[in-house]
Amino acid sequence: GGAVSCHSYTRTLWRAGVEEAARAGWKILENEGGTALDAVEAAIRSMEANPELNAGIGSCLTSAGGIEMDAVIMDGSKLRAGSVACVKNVRNPITLARAVMEKTDHCLLVGEGANQFARRIGTPLADTNELITKHRKDELDKFLDFRATVNADFSMQMPTETGDHDTVGVVALDSSGNVAAGTSTGGITGKMPGRVGDSPLVGCGCYADDAVGAASTTGHGESIMRVTLARRA
């Protein structure tokens, strides 16, 4: 549910969303043959549908007032991965990321190319107005500058009012001993259009390998990228 400091009310909403997602993932895993990959996708789809979290509906806004979303998913059994960055009007970026992994020869698609792929394979789309919430508009009005948002969100001194950096992530282990991981985000309020953080980058936003485990990260993306945190976790 994110690395940002926040008030107790916001924490309660986030926790409820995370618990609902955990139930969605567990519903997959408790059935015979349920895979870690399916569980990760189901849990993240649940959080992308939750307007309180910064993924899918309710993603934070760029400095231009738009939404650009990033997501990654990785299968630890075969070291397969798929991700998307700067996608618009996609209801579930995590599902599109999985499609990149399973239906293309690539690991990462970005921007208009990713959106064209989404339309071609029939990925459910959403109007921009469906994805933008009043809460995110208010955040952008208050924190127009990316650096100011980062300083406020990751301050250890006091909780912030932004509730901004609630990137979502999931790791799962299934009955076959396979692991998977995924991450989905709208980024950070006030980011430049075209900015990509750690979330969709394999080894940064997530990593999964049956031989060692799985991890999903959240925090200041530029810092996470410099140390490829997920792969080191």
C-alpha positions as CSV (number, residue, x, y, z in Angstrom):
1,G,0.0,0.0,0.0
2,G,2.9,2.4,-0.2
3,A,5.9,3.9,1.6
4,V,4.7,7.4,2.3
5,S,4.1,8.6,5.8
6,C,0.3,9.3,6.4
7,H,-2.4,9.9,8.9
8,S,-4.3,7.1,10.7
9,Y,-7.5,7.6,8.6
10,T,-5.6,7.1,5.4
11,R,-3.8,4.2,6.8
12,T,-7.2,2.5,7.7
13,L,-8.4,3.0,4.1
14,W,-5.2,1.6,2.6
15,R,-5.2,-1.4,5.0
16,A,-8.8,-2.3,4.0
17,G,-7.8,-2.2,0.3
18,V,-4.7,-4.3,1.0
19,E,-6.7,-6.9,2.9
20,E,-9.3,-7.1,0.2
21,A,-6.5,-7.7,-2.3
22,A,-5.0,-10.4,-0.1
23,R,-8.3,-12.2,-0.1
24,A,-8.5,-12.0,-3.9
25,G,-5.1,-13.5,-4.2
26,W,-5.7,-16.2,-1.6
27,K,-8.9,-17.2,-3.4
28,I,-6.7,-18.2,-6.3
29,L,-4.0,-20.0,-4.2
30,E,-6.4,-22.0,-2.1
31,N,-7.8,-23.8,-5.2
32,E,-5.9,-26.8,-6.5
33,G,-3.7,-25.6,-9.3
34,G,-3.9,-22.0,-8.4
35,T,-0.7,-20.3,-9.5
36,A,1.4,-17.5,-7.9
37,L,1.2,-15.6,-11.1
38,D,-2.6,-15.6,-11.2
39,A,-2.7,-14.7,-7.5
40,V,-0.4,-11.7,-8.1
41,E,-2.5,-10.4,-11.0
42,A,-5.8,-10.9,-9.1
43,A,-4.6,-9.1,-6.0
44,I,-3.2,-6.1,-7.9
45,R,-6.3,-5.8,-10.1
46,S,-8.2,-5.5,-6.9
47,M,-6.0,-2.6,-5.7
48,E,-6.1,-1.0,-9.2
49,A,-9.9,-0.8,-8.8
50,N,-9.6,0.9,-5.4
51,P,-9.6,4.7,-5.8
52,E,-7.8,5.2,-2.5
53,L,-4.6,3.6,-3.8
54,N,-2.2,5.0,-6.4
55,A,-2.7,2.5,-9.2
56,G,-5.4,2.2,-11.9
57,I,-8.4,4.2,-10.7
58,G,-7.1,7.0,-8.4
59,S,-3.6,7.2,-9.9
60,C,-1.8,10.4,-9.1
61,L,-1.5,13.1,-11.7
62,T,1.4,14.5,-13.7
63,S,2.4,18.1,-13.7
64,A,0.2,18.5,-16.8
65,G,-2.8,17.0,-15.0
66,G,-2.8,13.7,-16.8
67,I,-2.5,10.0,-15.7
68,E,0.5,7.9,-16.8
69,M,0.6,4.4,-15.2
70,D,3.4,1.9,-14.8
71,A,3.2,-1.9,-14.0
72,V,5.3,-5.0,-13.9
73,I,4.8,-8.7,-13.3
74,M,7.4,-11.5,-13.1
75,D,7.1,-15.3,-13.0
76,G,9.9,-16.7,-10.8
77,S,9.5,-20.2,-12.3
78,K,10.9,-19.2,-15.7
79,L,12.3,-15.7,-15.1
80,R,9.7,-14.3,-17.4
81,A,8.6,-10.7,-17.0
82,G,6.4,-8.1,-18.7
83,S,5.9,-4.5,-18.0
84,V,4.3,-1.3,-19.3
85,A,5.1,2.4,-18.6
86,C,3.4,5.7,-19.2
87,V,0.2,4.0,-20.3
88,K,-3.1,5.9,-20.4
89,N,-6.8,4.9,-20.3
90,V,-6.0,1.3,-19.3
91,R,-8.2,0.0,-16.5
92,N,-5.8,-2.6,-15.3
93,P,-2.1,-2.0,-16.2
94,I,-1.0,-5.2,-14.4
95,T,-3.1,-7.3,-16.9
96,L,-1.5,-5.4,-19.8
97,A,1.9,-6.0,-18.3
98,R,1.2,-9.7,-18.2
99,A,0.0,-9.7,-21.8
100,V,3.4,-8.1,-22.8
101,M,5.1,-11.1,-21.1
102,E,2.8,-13.8,-22.6
103,K,1.9,-12.4,-26.0
104,T,5.0,-10.5,-27.2
105,D,8.7,-11.1,-27.5
106,H,9.4,-8.1,-25.4
107,C,9.7,-7.3,-21.7
108,L,8.6,-3.6,-21.7
109,L,6.3,-1.5,-23.8
110,V,5.9,2.2,-23.2
111,G,3.6,5.1,-24.0
112,E,1.6,5.1,-27.2
113,G,3.1,1.7,-28.3
114,A,1.7,0.1,-25.1
115,N,-1.7,1.7,-25.6
116,Q,-1.8,0.5,-29.2
117,F,-1.0,-3.0,-28.0
118,A,-3.8,-2.7,-25.4
119,R,-6.3,-1.7,-28.0
120,R,-5.2,-4.5,-30.4
121,I,-5.6,-7.3,-27.8
122,G,-8.8,-5.9,-26.4
123,T,-7.6,-4.9,-23.0
124,P,-10.4,-3.1,-21.1
125,L,-10.0,0.7,-21.3
126,A,-11.3,3.5,-19.2
127,D,-12.0,7.2,-19.9
128,T,-9.5,9.5,-18.3
129,N,-12.3,11.0,-16.2
130,E,-13.0,7.6,-14.8
131,L,-9.4,7.2,-13.6
132,I,-9.0,10.7,-12.1
133,T,-10.4,11.3,-8.6
134,K,-11.0,14.6,-6.7
135,H,-8.5,13.6,-4.1
136,R,-5.7,13.4,-6.8
137,K,-6.8,16.8,-8.3
138,D,-6.5,18.4,-4.8
139,E,-3.1,16.8,-4.3
140,L,-1.9,18.3,-7.6
141,D,-3.2,21.7,-6.7
142,K,-1.2,21.5,-3.4
143,F,2.0,19.9,-4.7
144,L,2.6,21.1,-8.3
145,D,6.3,20.5,-7.9
146,F,7.7,17.0,-8.0
147,R,10.5,17.7,-5.6
148,A,8.1,19.2,-3.1
149,T,5.9,16.1,-3.3
150,V,8.9,13.9,-2.7
151,N,10.1,15.9,0.3
152,A,6.6,15.9,1.8
153,D,5.8,12.3,1.1
154,F,9.0,10.8,2.4
155,S,9.5,13.1,5.4
156,M,10.1,11.1,8.6
157,Q,9.1,14.1,10.7
158,M,5.3,14.0,10.3
159,P,2.6,12.3,8.3
160,T,1.5,14.2,5.2
161,E,-1.9,15.1,3.9
162,T,-1.0,14.0,0.4
163,G,-1.5,10.2,0.8
164,D,0.3,10.2,-2.5
165,H,2.8,7.4,-2.8
166,D,0.5,4.4,-2.2
167,T,2.1,2.3,-5.0
168,V,0.8,-1.3,-4.8
169,G,2.8,-4.5,-4.9
170,V,2.2,-8.2,-4.3
171,V,4.4,-11.3,-4.0
172,A,3.0,-14.9,-3.9
173,L,4.1,-18.4,-3.4
174,D,2.0,-21.3,-4.7
175,S,1.7,-25.0,-3.7
176,S,4.1,-25.9,-6.5
177,G,6.8,-23.8,-4.9
178,N,6.7,-21.2,-7.6
179,V,6.9,-17.5,-6.8
180,A,5.7,-14.4,-8.6
181,A,5.7,-10.7,-8.0
182,G,4.1,-7.6,-9.4
183,T,3.9,-3.8,-8.9
184,S,1.5,-1.2,-10.2
185,T,1.6,2.6,-9.7
186,G,0.6,6.0,-11.0
187,G,3.9,7.4,-9.9
188,I,4.3,10.6,-7.8
189,T,2.2,13.7,-8.0
190,G,3.6,16.5,-10.1
191,K,6.0,14.3,-12.0
192,M,7.0,15.4,-15.5
193,P,5.0,13.8,-18.3
194,G,7.0,10.8,-19.6
195,R,8.8,10.2,-16.2
196,V,9.2,6.5,-15.4
197,G,10.2,5.4,-11.9
198,D,11.4,2.1,-10.6
199,S,8.0,0.3,-10.7
200,P,8.0,-1.2,-14.2
201,L,11.7,-2.0,-14.3
202,V,12.6,-5.7,-13.7
203,G,15.0,-5.8,-10.7
204,C,13.9,-2.4,-9.5
205,G,10.1,-2.4,-9.0
206,C,9.9,-6.2,-8.6
207,Y,11.8,-9.4,-9.0
208,A,11.0,-13.1,-8.7
209,D,13.2,-16.2,-8.9
210,D,12.1,-19.6,-7.5
211,A,15.7,-20.2,-6.5
212,V,15.8,-17.2,-4.1
213,G,12.3,-15.6,-3.6
214,A,10.4,-12.6,-4.7
215,A,10.1,-8.9,-3.9
216,S,8.1,-5.8,-4.8
217,T,9.3,-2.3,-3.9
218,T,7.8,1.1,-3.2
219,G,9.4,4.4,-2.4
220,H,11.4,7.1,-4.2
221,G,11.8,5.5,-7.6
222,E,14.9,7.4,-8.7
223,S,16.7,6.1,-5.6
224,I,15.5,2.5,-6.0
225,M,16.6,2.4,-9.6
226,R,20.2,3.4,-8.6
227,V,20.6,0.3,-6.5
228,T,18.3,-2.2,-8.4
229,L,16.6,-2.8,-5.0
230,A,14.2,-5.6,-5.8
231,R,16.9,-7.9,-7.1
232,R,19.1,-7.2,-4.1
233,A,16.3,-7.7,-1.6
